[in-house]
C-alpha cells in the first residue's frame, strides 16, 4: 500500500489517500481528511511504525477561527485495516505561518524528528524572519518525540546546537531558510538533505549540518540579496548546489536512492523542479560533492518524490485538470533513429525557416516584426521574425497579455539576427554574425544561437556553453585616417539566454503590446502591426475586458465622476445568466487605443517617456517585482514615477565612490548610481546590464543624463 496527499486546489482542502502499490491501480481510498480544510505538506513514519503504527502529518491551516499555523500532528494507523482514526490525533508542535510554511519532516538515524519551516510569508521575507532566532520560522527544527518534556509532546535534544543560548529557540538545528520544499535523510549515511525555493534568481540544495546559517534574506544562496539586513550571529554557509532560474525556478526535494533498477544512481540524492520538470542527482561523500548530473527533462510539475515498496523512485506530477499522476524514473533507451525523431538543426539551412540563408530571406509564412524600444546590443543591426506552425484543430493564436510578454503556443519559433558594420557608420558594410532562436517546446522556452560563417552562406549551432568572439571594426578618424576597433561579442549559452528571457518578463521580451504597437514596413507596405496580426487571425484578445477599459477612459475624458462611470460600466457587463464572451481575434479598438512605448532615440518624443522606455526595455527584465534585480526598484514603464523606488533612494549595494550617492539624485547625474552603472563596461565595474554587452550606449547615457538633470525642476 502507498499513502499519498491529494488536494482539490493549490492550498487545500487536502486529504490522505491509500492506493495499492501497483502501476495498474485505478482507485484510491480516503483515509484522512486534513483538519480545518488545510494544506498537507508531508507524511513520515515513525522508525518503529511496524510496532506502534505512528505516522506524522505536516500541514497548514487555521483552527477555530485563529491564524494560519503550520502543524505537525501524530496519528495512529491501524496496520491491519490500513485506516486512520482522526481521534488518535496528537498535536506535537506548531507555529504561525502563512506563505512559506515548511511542514515536511523526516526521522534521522538518531531517531529524532527533523522538521522544515519557511519564513512564513510569500515574498521578500517581509517579517524579517530569515535571521531571527527567536521564532520557529525559517529553520530546520530537531525534536525528540519519544521522550516528551513535561507539558509538551516533544523534548528538545540536549545536543541541539543552540540549547541554553539566550534569544534562540532551542529547537533550532539550522536556520536562514526561505521556503524549504521537502526534506529527506540518507538511510545509510544519515545526511539531511533540503532543497529550497529561492526568490529572484537562485534555487538551492543543502546538505544540512548542525548550527548552519544559510543566510536568507541577507543572501539568496551564495549571492548577496539584502545587504542592508543584519546577518545572524553565525557565519553564512554556502549551498551544496544551486541553480539559476534559467534552469530551475521552484526546486522540489526528493530522496536518496538505494534501489536496484538504476545502479548508477545508488547513493545519490535525487531532486527536481516544479517549473521546468528537470530532475538531477547529486552525491556527497560528507566532505565534498563527488557527482552532480542532470538526469531527465520532463513536462511534469514535480511536487514530490517517493519510493515504492521495492525501493524504486516515484515522481509526483502536480498538473491540474486531472493530469496529475505518479511516474517511475527509468533508464532512457539507447538513442536511435527510431526513438529520437528529427535531429535538431545544426545549421540555419537545416531549420526549414529560410528560403535562402545566403540572402537572409525567410520562408513565406514567417512573419517579420519590429519593436518600439529595442534592447541595446552593442550597436548591432537586428532583424526579427516569428514562426507559428499550423496544427489542425489546435488553437495556435497568440494570447495578448495586459503586461509583459505575450503567450505563445508550443512549437513557436522567434528569430532574431544580428549584423555588425565592419566600417562604423556605413550600413553597406553590415555582416551577419549571429542568429538566435527562442523556441517554445512542451510549455518551456529554450534559446539557441547560430554563428554565421565568414562567407555569409550559413550559420552553425553554437555549443550549449556559448562562445566568445571578436570582430574588427574600421573607425574613421580626423584627417581621413582610419583606426581599427576590436569589438567583443558573446554568443550566449543556453542558460544565459534564459537569464534575460525570465519568468518575471513572461519569457518573451519584444513581443508585447507596449513593444509591438507600432507601424512596420512589410516591404513597401507600411501598416500597424497590431492591425496586421488582427487581420491574420493571430491574436487571442480579451475583447470584453479591453472594451470596458476603453469605455471607462472615454467616460472619464467626458468629465463624469467615478460613481457615474462605475454605474455605466456595470451596465455593460454580462449578467450572471449570460454566457461570457469568448476571447477572439478582434481588437476592442484601433491600435492607438492600446499602450505603446516611445522610441528612446526619437528626440521629438517627451524626454521622460523616452528615458522610461529605455529603462523598460533594457532594465525592467530584471528590475521588477521578483524579477531578479534585488535593488528593489521597479523600472516597468507603466509604474508611476513615485512608486519606482528610484528617486533620491540610497543604494543598497555599491556606492562606487560617488559623493552622497542615490539611485537617481534628481538634478545630479554625477551622484546617480543608475547612470554610473549604465555608463560602465568591464569586469568589477558594476556595469548594467550585466550580460551580453561590451560597448556603452552613449546615446542612452546622454538621454538619461538629460532626464536626471530635468528632474530637479519637478521636485
C-alpha positions in Angstrom: 0.0 0.0 0.0 1.0 3.6 -0.6 -0.2 6.8 1.1 -0.4 10.0 -0.8 -1.6 13.5 -0.4 -4.3 14.9 -2.8 -5.6 18.5 -2.9 -8.7 20.0 -4.6 -6.9 23.3 -5.1 -3.4 24.7 -4.7 -4.0 25.4 -0.9 -6.4 22.6 0.0 -8.5 21.2 1.2 -6.2 18.2 1.3 -6.8 14.5 2.0 -4.6 11.5 2.6 -5.4 8.7 0.2 -4.5 5.0 0.2 -3.7 3.1 -3.1 -2.4 -0.3 -3.9 1.3 -0.3 -4.8 0.7 -1.4 -8.4 1.0 0.7 -11.6 -2.4 -0.5 -12.8 -4.2 0.8 -9.7 -7.4 2.7 -10.6 -9.0 3.5 -7.3 -7.9 5.4 -4.2 -9.5 5.3 -0.8 -9.5 8.3 1.6 -8.0 7.5 5.0 -7.8 11.0 6.5 -9.2 14.5 5.9 -6.7 17.2 6.9 -8.2 19.3 9.7 -9.6 22.8 9.0 -9.6 22.2 5.3 -5.9 22.8 5.4 -3.0 22.0 3.1 -0.8 19.0 3.8 2.9 19.1 3.0 4.4 15.8 4.2 3.9 12.4 5.8 6.5 10.4 7.5 6.5 7.2 9.5 7.9 6.6 13.0 11.1 4.4 13.0 9.1 1.8 14.9 6.0 2.1 12.8 5.7 -1.6 12.5 5.2 -1.7 16.2 3.3 1.5 17.1 1.6 2.5 13.8 2.6 6.1 14.3 2.7 8.4 11.3 3.3 12.2 11.3 1.5 14.7 9.1 2.8 18.2 8.4 0.1 20.6 7.4 -1.0 24.3 7.5 -4.4 25.7 8.3 -6.5 27.8 10.7 -8.4 26.2 13.5 -11.3 27.7 15.4 -11.0 31.0 13.6 -7.4 31.6 14.6 -4.4 32.5 12.5 -2.9 30.1 10.0 -0.3 27.8 11.5 1.9 25.0 10.4 1.3 21.9 12.5 3.0 18.6 13.0 0.3 16.1 14.1 0.8 12.4 15.0 -1.8 9.9 14.0 -2.1 6.1 14.6 -2.7 3.9 11.6 -4.5 0.6 12.1 -1.9 -1.6 10.3 -4.4 -4.4 9.7 -7.2 -2.3 8.2 -4.8 0.4 6.9 -7.1 3.1 8.2 -6.6 6.2 10.4 -8.9 7.2 13.2 -8.9 11.1 13.4 -9.5 10.7 17.2 -5.9 9.4 17.5 -4.5 12.9 16.6 -1.8 14.2 18.9 -0.6 17.7 18.4 3.2 17.8 18.5 4.3 21.3 17.5 3.0 24.4 15.6 3.9 27.9 14.7 2.2 30.8 12.9 2.9 30.8 9.2 1.0 32.0 6.1 3.1 31.6 2.9 6.3 29.7 3.0 5.1 27.1 5.5 7.7 24.3 5.6 5.8 21.4 7.2 7.8 18.5 5.8 9.6 16.2 8.2 11.8 13.1 8.4 13.3 11.0 11.2 17.1 10.9 11.3 19.3 7.9 12.0 19.5 9.3 15.5 15.7 8.7 16.0 15.0 12.4 16.2 12.5 14.3 14.0 13.8 16.9 11.6 11.2 19.4 10.5 11.3 22.3 8.0 9.8 25.7 8.5 9.7 28.6 6.0 9.9 32.3 6.6 6.1 32.4 6.9 5.4 34.9 4.2 5.1 34.8 0.4 7.7 37.3 -0.8 10.9 39.1 0.3 10.9 37.9 4.0 8.7 40.9 4.9 8.6 39.7 8.5 12.4 39.6 8.7 12.3 36.0 10.0 15.3 34.6 8.0 17.9 35.7 10.5 15.5 35.9 13.5 16.4 33.2 16.0 13.6 33.9 18.4 10.9 32.2 16.3 10.5 28.7 14.9 10.3 30.0 11.3 12.9 29.8 8.6 14.6 26.8 10.0 15.2 23.1 10.2 14.0 22.0 13.6 15.1 18.9 15.5 13.0 17.4 18.3 12.6 14.2 20.3 9.0 12.8 20.1 9.8 9.7 22.1 10.7 11.3 25.4 8.4 14.3 25.7 9.2 17.0 28.3 6.6 17.8 30.9 3.6 19.7 29.5 4.7 19.1 25.9 4.5 16.3 23.3 8.2 16.5 22.5 11.5 17.3 24.1 14.4 19.4 22.9 17.5 17.2 22.4 20.3 18.4 24.7 22.8 18.3 21.9 20.9 20.8 19.7 23.4 23.5 18.7 21.8 26.5 20.5 20.4 24.9 23.7 20.8 27.3 26.6 21.7 30.3 24.4 19.5 33.4 25.2 17.3 34.6 22.3 17.5 31.4 20.3 14.6 28.9 20.2 16.3 25.6 21.3 14.5 23.5 18.6 16.8 25.1 16.0 19.1 22.8 14.1 19.9 25.1 11.2 18.4 28.5 10.1 18.4 31.1 7.4 15.9 29.4 5.1 13.2 30.9 2.9 11.0 28.2 1.6 12.5 24.7 2.2 10.5 22.3 0.0 11.0 18.8 1.1 13.4 17.2 3.5 14.9 13.7 3.4 17.5 11.7 5.3 20.1 9.4 3.7 19.2 6.0 5.2 22.9 4.9 5.1 25.0 8.0 5.8 22.4 10.0 7.8 22.9 13.1 5.7 19.9 15.5 6.0 19.0 17.0 2.6 16.8 20.0 2.0 16.0 21.9 -1.2 14.9 25.5 -1.1 12.9 27.7 -3.3 14.8 31.0 -3.9 13.2 34.3 -4.7 14.7 36.3 -7.6 17.4 34.3 -9.3 18.7 31.2 -7.4 17.4 27.8 -6.1 19.4 26.0 -3.5 20.2 22.4 -2.4 21.6 22.0 1.1 23.2 19.1 3.0 22.1 20.4 6.3 24.5 20.5 9.2 24.3 21.3 12.8 24.2 25.1 13.5 24.4 26.2 9.9 23.2 29.6 8.8 22.1 29.6 5.2 21.8 33.4 5.0 18.3 34.2 3.9 17.3 37.0 3.4 20.7 38.7 3.6 21.7 36.1 1.0 19.9 34.2 -1.7 22.0 31.0 -1.7 25.6 32.2 -2.2 24.6 35.6 -3.6 24.1 38.8 -1.7 20.4 39.7 -1.6 19.6 42.4 1.0 22.9 43.9 2.0 21.2 46.3 4.4 19.8 43.5 6.6 21.6 42.1 9.6 23.2 38.6 9.3 22.6 36.4 12.4 25.4 35.7 14.9 26.7 32.8 12.8 28.6 32.9 9.5 26.9 32.4 6.2 27.1 28.8 4.9 27.1 28.3 1.1 24.6 25.9 -0.6 25.8 22.4 -1.5 24.5 23.1 -5.0 22.5 25.9 -6.6 20.6 26.5 -9.8 20.0 29.7 -11.7 16.3 30.4 -12.6 17.2 29.9 -16.2 17.2 26.1 -15.4 15.2 25.8 -12.3 12.6 28.0 -10.7 10.9 26.0 -8.0 13.1 23.1 -6.7 11.4 20.1 -5.2 13.4 17.9 -2.8 13.5 14.2 -3.2 15.1 11.1 -1.8 18.4 9.3 -1.5 18.2 6.2 -3.8 19.3 2.7 -3.0 17.1 0.7 -5.3 18.1 -1.9 -7.9 16.8 -0.6 -11.2 19.1 2.4 -11.5 22.6 1.2 -10.2 24.3 4.5 -11.4 22.1 6.4 -9.0 22.7 4.4 -5.9 23.6 6.7 -3.0 22.5 9.8 -5.0 20.2 12.4 -3.7 17.5 12.9 -6.4 15.6 16.2 -6.7 13.6 18.0 -9.4 12.0 21.3 -10.3 8.3 22.1 -10.4 8.5 24.7 -13.1 10.9 23.2 -15.6 10.3 19.5 -15.0 14.0 18.7 -14.7 15.5 16.0 -12.4 19.0 16.0 -11.1 21.1 13.7 -8.9 23.9 14.7 -6.6 26.4 12.6 -4.5 28.3 13.8 -1.5 31.0 11.9 0.5 30.5 14.0 3.6 33.2 16.4 2.6 32.5 17.4 -1.0 30.3 16.9 -3.9 31.6 13.9 -5.9 29.0 13.8 -8.7 26.2 16.1 -9.9 24.2 15.4 -13.1 21.0 16.4 -14.9 19.1 13.1 -15.3 15.8 13.9 -17.0 14.0 16.8 -18.6 10.2 16.2 -18.4 7.0 18.2 -18.9 5.9 17.4 -15.3 5.2 19.9 -12.5 7.2 17.9 -9.9 5.9 18.4 -6.4 7.4 15.4 -4.7 9.4 12.2 -4.8 8.8 8.9 -3.1 9.7 5.2 -3.0 7.5 2.3 -3.7 7.6 -0.8 -1.6 10.5 -2.1 -3.7 12.6 1.0 -3.1 12.2 2.4 -6.6 11.6 6.0 -7.4 8.2 7.6 -7.8 7.9 11.1 -9.2 4.8 13.1 -8.4 3.4 15.3 -11.2 1.1 18.0 -9.8 -0.5 19.2 -13.0 -4.2 20.2 -12.8 -7.2 19.2 -14.9 -6.8 15.6 -13.8 -3.4 15.3 -15.5 -1.5 14.7 -12.2 0.0 11.3 -11.7 2.9 9.3 -10.2 5.7 8.1 -12.6 8.6 5.8 -12.3 12.1 7.0 -13.2 13.6 4.6 -15.7 16.8 4.4 -17.8 16.4 6.1 -21.1 16.5 3.8 -24.1 19.6 3.9 -26.3 19.5 6.7 -28.8 18.5 5.6 -32.3 16.8 7.0 -35.3 13.6 5.2 -34.2 13.3 7.0 -30.8 14.9 10.4 -31.1 12.9 11.8 -34.0 14.3 14.5 -36.3 17.7 15.9 -35.3 17.8 19.5 -34.1 19.1 21.6 -36.9 22.8 22.3 -36.6 22.8 24.8 -39.4 20.3 27.6 -40.3 20.0 25.9 -43.7 18.6 22.8 -41.9 16.0 24.7 -39.9 13.4 25.0 -42.7 12.8 28.6 -41.8 14.9 30.2 -44.5 14.1 30.3 -48.2 17.7 31.5 -48.7 20.2 31.7 -45.9 22.7 33.5 -48.1 20.2 36.2 -48.9 18.8 36.1 -45.3 15.4 35.6 -46.8 12.8 33.8 -44.7 10.2 31.3 -45.9 6.7 32.6 -46.8 4.6 32.5 -43.6 7.5 33.5 -41.4 6.4 37.0 -40.2 8.7 39.9 -39.8 8.2 42.4 -36.9 9.9 45.3 -35.2 9.7 46.9 -31.7 9.3 50.4 -30.3 12.2 50.3 -27.9 15.0 47.8 -29.0 17.3 46.2 -26.4 20.8 47.7 -26.8 23.0 45.1 -28.5 26.3 47.0 -28.8 25.2 48.9 -31.9 24.3 45.8 -33.9 21.6 45.9 -36.6 18.8 43.5 -35.8 16.0 41.8 -37.8 13.2 39.9 -36.1 10.7 37.3 -37.2 8.3 34.8 -35.8 7.0 31.4 -37.0 3.9 29.7 -35.7 3.0 26.3 -37.2 -0.5 25.4 -38.3 -2.0 22.5 -36.4 -5.4 21.3 -37.5 -7.9 21.6 -34.6 -5.4 23.3 -32.2 -5.7 26.9 -31.0 -2.4 28.4 -32.3 -3.2 32.0 -31.6 -1.0 34.5 -29.6 -2.6 35.5 -26.3 -2.3 39.2 -25.6 -1.5 39.9 -22.0 -2.1 43.1 -20.0 1.6 43.4 -19.2 4.8 41.5 -20.0 5.4 39.3 -23.0 2.5 37.7 -24.9 1.7 34.0 -24.5 2.6 31.8 -27.5 1.6 28.2 -28.4 4.0 25.3 -28.4 6.3 25.0 -31.4 6.6 28.7 -31.8 10.0 29.9 -33.0 11.1 33.5 -32.5 14.1 34.5 -34.7 16.5 37.4 -34.3 19.5 38.0 -36.5 22.4 40.4 -35.6 24.7 42.2 -38.0 27.7 44.5 -37.4 29.1 47.2 -39.6 32.7 46.4 -40.5 33.1 50.1 -41.2 31.4 52.1 -38.4 28.6 54.3 -39.8 28.4 52.5 -43.2 25.3 50.3 -43.4 26.5 48.8 -46.7 29.3 47.0 -44.7 27.0 45.0 -42.5 27.8 41.4 -42.0 25.6 38.8 -40.2 27.3 37.5 -37.2 24.6 35.7 -35.2 21.0 34.4 -35.4 19.1 33.3 -32.3 16.1 31.1 -32.0 13.8 31.2 -29.0 11.6 28.1 -29.2 8.7 27.0 -27.1 8.9 23.3 -26.5 6.4 21.4 -24.3 5.5 24.6 -22.4 9.1 25.7 -21.9 11.1 28.4 -23.7 14.6 27.4 -24.8 17.2 29.6 -26.6 19.7 28.6 -29.2 22.4 30.6 -31.0 23.9 30.2 -34.5 27.2 31.7 -35.6 27.5 32.9 -39.2 30.5 31.8 -41.3 32.9 34.2 -42.9 31.4 33.6 -46.4 27.9 34.6 -45.1 26.4 31.4 -46.6 25.2 29.7 -43.4 25.4 29.7 -39.7 26.2 26.8 -37.3 24.7 26.0 -33.9 26.8 27.2 -31.0 27.5 24.7 -28.3 25.3 24.8 -25.1 28.0 26.6 -23.1 28.2 29.6 -25.6 31.1 31.2 -27.3 33.2 34.4 -27.2 34.4 36.1 -30.3 35.9 39.3 -31.5 35.4 41.4 -34.7 37.5 44.2 -36.3 35.6 47.5 -36.9 37.1 50.2 -39.1 36.5 53.6 -37.5 37.1 56.9 -39.4 39.4 59.3 -37.6 40.2 63.0 -38.1 42.2 63.8 -41.2 40.7 60.9 -43.1 42.7 58.2 -41.3 41.2 55.0 -40.1 41.7 53.1 -36.9 40.7 49.6 -36.0 38.5 48.9 -33.0 38.2 45.3 -31.8 34.7 44.6 -30.7 34.0 41.6 -28.4 30.9 39.5 -29.0 29.2 36.9 -26.8 27.2 34.1 -28.3 25.1 33.3 -25.2 24.9 29.9 -23.6 21.5 28.2 -23.4 21.4 29.2 -19.7 22.4 32.8 -20.4 19.5 33.1 -22.9 17.0 32.5 -20.2 18.6 34.9 -17.7 17.0 37.8 -19.7 14.1 35.8 -21.1 13.0 35.4 -17.5 9.8 34.3 -15.7 9.2 37.9 -14.5 9.2 39.1 -18.1 6.9 36.2 -19.1 9.9 34.9 -21.1 9.2 36.8 -24.3 10.6 40.4 -24.4 9.9 42.1 -27.7 6.5 40.6 -28.4 4.3 42.6 -26.0 1.6 45.1 -26.6 3.9 48.0 -25.5 6.6 47.0 -28.0 4.5 45.7 -30.9 2.1 48.6 -31.1 3.8 50.4 -34.0 3.9 50.6 -37.8 6.1 48.1 -39.6 7.4 48.2 -43.2 6.4 45.0 -44.8 8.5 45.5 -48.0 6.9 48.7 -49.4 3.7 48.4 -47.5 3.6 50.1 -44.0 0.8 49.1 -41.6 0.2 48.9 -37.8 1.5 45.5 -36.5 -1.5 45.0 -34.2 -3.9 45.6 -37.1 -1.9 43.1 -39.3 -1.9 40.5 -36.6 -5.6 41.0 -36.0 -6.3 40.7 -39.8 -4.3 37.4 -40.0 -6.3 36.0 -37.0 -3.1 35.6 -35.0 -4.3 37.2 -31.8 -6.3 36.0 -28.9 -7.6 39.2 -27.3 -9.9 39.8 -24.4 -12.4 42.0 -26.3 -14.8 42.5 -23.4 -12.2 43.5 -20.9 -10.5 45.9 -23.2 -13.8 47.4 -24.4 -14.8 48.2 -20.8 -11.4 49.7 -20.2 -11.8 52.0 -23.2 -15.3 52.9 -22.2 -14.1 53.9 -18.8 -11.4 56.1 -20.3 -13.9 57.8 -22.6 -16.3 58.5 -19.8 -13.5 59.9 -17.7 -12.4 62.1 -20.6 -16.0 63.3 -20.9 -15.8 64.6 -17.3 -18.1 62.1 -15.5 -17.3 61.4 -11.8 -16.1 57.9 -10.7 -19.5 56.9 -9.2 -21.3 57.6 -12.5 -18.6 55.9 -14.5 -18.9 52.7 -12.4 -22.7 52.7 -12.8 -22.5 53.0 -16.6 -19.7 50.4 -16.9 -21.6 47.9 -14.7 -24.5 48.1 -17.1 -22.2 46.9 -19.9 -21.0 43.8 -18.0 -22.5 40.4 -18.7 -25.2 39.4 -16.2 -25.0 36.1 -14.3 -27.3 34.3 -16.7 -25.4 35.4 -19.8 -22.6 33.4 -21.3 -19.3 35.4 -21.1 -17.8 36.5 -24.4 -15.1 34.2 -25.7 -11.7 35.6 -26.4 -11.4 36.3 -30.1 -9.0 37.7 -32.7 -10.7 41.1 -32.9 -9.3 44.0 -31.0 -11.7 46.2 -29.0 -10.4 49.4 -30.6 -7.8 50.7 -33.1 -4.1 50.4 -32.2 -3.9 53.9 -30.9 -6.2 52.9 -28.0 -3.6 50.4 -26.8 -0.5 51.5 -24.9 2.9 51.8 -26.7 6.4 52.7 -25.9 8.1 55.7 -27.5 11.3 55.3 -29.4 14.0 56.3 -26.8 16.2 57.7 -29.6 13.5 59.9 -31.1 14.2 63.4 -29.9 10.7 64.6 -30.9 9.2 62.4 -28.1 8.9 63.6 -24.4 12.1 63.3 -22.5 10.8 61.4 -19.5 8.8 59.0 -21.7 11.9 58.2 -23.8 14.1 57.6 -20.7 11.4 55.4 -19.1 11.0 53.5 -22.4 14.8 52.8 -22.4 14.8 51.6 -18.8 11.8 49.4 -19.5 13.4 47.6 -22.5 16.9 47.3 -21.1 16.5 47.1 -17.3 13.0 46.0 -16.3 13.7 42.5 -17.5 15.2 42.0 -14.0 14.3 45.2 -12.2 10.6 44.5 -11.5 8.9 42.8 -8.5 10.5 39.3 -8.0 12.4 39.8 -11.3 15.9 39.1 -10.0 17.1 42.7 -9.6 17.1 42.9 -5.8 17.8 46.6 -5.8 14.0 46.9 -5.1 13.5 49.4 -7.9 10.7 48.8 -10.4 11.6 50.1 -13.8 8.5 48.9 -15.7 7.2 51.7 -18.0 3.6 51.9 -16.6 4.7 52.1 -12.9 4.2 55.7 -11.7 7.4 57.5 -11.1 6.7 58.0 -7.4 6.4 54.2 -7.0 9.6 53.2 -8.8 11.6 53.4 -5.5 14.2 55.2 -7.6 14.3 58.9 -6.9 16.5 60.0 -4.0 16.8 56.4 -2.8 20.2 55.4 -1.3 21.8 52.4 -2.9 21.6 49.1 -1.1 24.8 47.7 -2.6 27.7 49.6 -4.1 28.3 53.3 -3.9 31.2 53.4 -6.5 32.9 56.3 -4.7 30.2 58.7 -5.6 29.6 61.7 -3.3 26.3 61.2 -1.4 25.0 58.7 -4.0 21.4 58.0 -4.8 19.9 55.5 -7.3 18.8 58.7 -9.1 19.7 62.0 -7.5 17.2 64.5 -9.1 19.2 67.2 -10.8 22.5 65.5 -10.1 23.7 63.0 -12.7 27.1 62.9 -11.1 25.5 61.4 -7.9 23.2 58.9 -9.7 24.2 55.2 -9.3 21.9 54.1 -12.1 23.6 56.4 -14.6 27.0 55.4 -13.4 26.3 51.7 -13.9 24.8 52.2 -17.4 28.0 54.1 -18.4 30.4 51.4 -17.3 31.7 48.3 -19.1 34.2 45.7 -17.9 34.8 43.3 -15.0 34.2 44.6 -11.5 32.9 48.0 -12.8 29.2 47.4 -11.7 28.1 47.7 -15.3 24.4 47.3 -16.2 23.1 45.3 -17.9 25.4 42.6 -16.6 25.3 40.3 -19.6 25.9 40.4 -23.4 27.3 43.9 -23.7 30.8 45.3 -24.0 30.0 48.7 -25.6 28.4 51.6 -23.8 25.3 53.1 -25.4 26.5 56.7 -25.5 23.1 58.0 -26.8 21.3 56.4 -23.9 23.8 57.8 -21.4 23.1 61.3 -22.8 19.4 60.7 -22.7 19.4 59.5 -19.1 21.7 62.3 -18.0 19.4 64.9 -19.5 16.4 63.3 -17.8 18.0 63.2 -14.4 19.0 66.8 -14.9 15.4 67.7 -15.7 14.1 66.1 -12.6 15.5 68.9 -10.4 12.8 71.2 -11.8 9.9 68.8 -10.9 11.0 68.1 -7.3 
